[in-house]
Amino acid sequence: MIARIWSTGILKGKENEYLNFVKKESVPMFKMQTGILNVQILLQQEKSLVITYWLRVEDIELMENDELYKQTTQKILAGGFLTDTQAVEKFECQNLSGF
């Protein structure tokens, strides 16, 4: 399993706009992707992490080249609630706890 973590800054006072976009646009888009297992949104003051879990790294690559993903990314960047700082990292998940 692979975790893809997208981090972004959120402009002060725009957290609700951001969360509404994520609920209405981002989560439905993720649900349409091949190989996705889960989506978690973490929010703390003016920062958010979107953690998606995938079966394979190839599934992430398919999503990143998907037209709906590209459109959703353009919309969120133009939405007026994010700072200029975003980053993406990918990690292989190791389940060592037995859960």
N, C-alpha and C positions, 0 to 999 in steps of 0.2 A: 504494500500500500504506500502511496506517495501523498504527502501533504504539500499543498501549494499555498503559500502565505503571501497575501497582498496587503501591504501596509500603506496607509495614507493619512495625511493630516486633514482635519475638518475645520473649517472656519468657525470661529466662536459664534454661537447662537444659531448655527445651521445644522445641528445634530439631527433634529426632527426631519428636516428636508432630506438629509442624507439617508436616514433610516427608511423613510417612505419610498425613496427611489430603490433602495436595496430590496425592500419587500415586494414592490410592484414590478420591478424590471430585472434586477440581478438574480434573485432567487429563482423566478420562473425560467430565466435563460439557463441557469446552471442545471435545473432539473431536466432540461432537454438534451443535455450532453451525454455522450456515451462514456461509460466507465466511472461516472461520479457516484460517490458513496454517501457524502454528507457535506453540508455547508454550515459553518459556524461564523457568526458575526460577533466580534468583540469590540466594545466601545468604552473608551475611558477619556472623559473630557474632550479634548480636541484631537484624538487619535483613534483610528479604527484598524483592526486586523480582520481580514476575511480569509478564513482558513477553509479550504476545500480539500476533501479527501478523495483520492482516485485509485482505481485498480492498477493502472500502469502509467508510466511517464508518457507513453504514446497517446493516451487518452487526453492528457493535458495539452499536448502538441496539437491534436485535432481540434480541441476547443479554441486554442489560441489562434487558429487559422479559420475558424468558423465565422461566417458573415454576421450572424446574430450576435456573437460575442463582440466582434469589431464594432457593430452599431451600438451595442450597450455601453461599451467602453467610451466611444465618442460622446454619447449622451451624458454619461456620468462626469466626464471631464469638462463638458460644457455647462454642467448644471449650476455652477456658481456656488457650490458648497465645499469644494475640496481646496486644499492648499496645493502648491506646485510640487510637493514632495510625495512621490509614490515609489514603491519598490516591490519586487516579486522575488521570493525565494522558494526553492523546492527542497523537500527533505524526504528521505526514505524513512518510513515509520517502523520502529522496532517495538514490538509488544513484549516487554520483559516482565510485566506485572502479572500476567495470567488472567487479566480481566477480559 
